[in-house]
Amino acid sequence: MTTRKKAMEVVKNLDLERYMGRWYEIASFPSIFQPKNGVDTRATYTLNPDGTVHVLNETWNGGKRAFIQGSAYKTDPKSDEAKFKVKFYVPPFLPIIPVTGDYWVLYIDPEYKHAVIGQPSRSYLWILSRTAHVEEETYKQLVEKAVEEGYDVSKLHKTPQSDAPPESNAAPDDTKGIWWFKSMFGK
């Protein structure tokens, strides 16, 4: 007998301007789009004049900064649900192939300090925070939000974060995209 997962509940009436800024990845499901051993992973969102969002995802691997830029837009501009599409061009060193994915805000706390991000297949999950570290009790509450939305959180991997996260210009960039090739092979 198969059990049907309930439909995901998505945040309604997200204040997009408040959501902008830097978010640190506290935990995520492993993805071929990120280095396996990435640390200090974060996303920075900037609202564009046309209402789309500029996305900058960064991580550090082997002392080098790996990053990819993209854009996000509401899936249905008339909907009050926080359902977005994110588009990146890969590989990052020669961005020619568009890759689009879902980005659904499943939970955000009233202060806009913590968020749970997912997508309809439940293959990807991110727990984000405005700070590089969260209290263990807060982390457990965010994980429970993912469980409530039908996620198998046994796949969740905590992202190592420094006490003093690096600045973007504090390390050389991986301009050859070696991290991207390694991530495609699970390394």
Salt bridges, closest charged atoms under 4 A:
GLU9 OE2 - LYS6 NZ 3.83
GLU58 OE1 - ARG42 NE 2.92
GLU58 OE2 - ARG65 NE 2.69
GLU81 OE2 - LYS12 NZ 3.39
GLU81 OE1 - LYS83 NZ 3.30
ASP102 OD1 - LYS85 NZ 2.84
ASP109 OD2 - HIS114 ND1 3.99
GLU136 OE1 - LYS158 NZ 3.07
GLU149 OE1 - LYS6 NZ 3.55
ASP163 OD1 - HIS133 NE2 3.22
ASP173 OD1 - ARG65 NH1 2.94
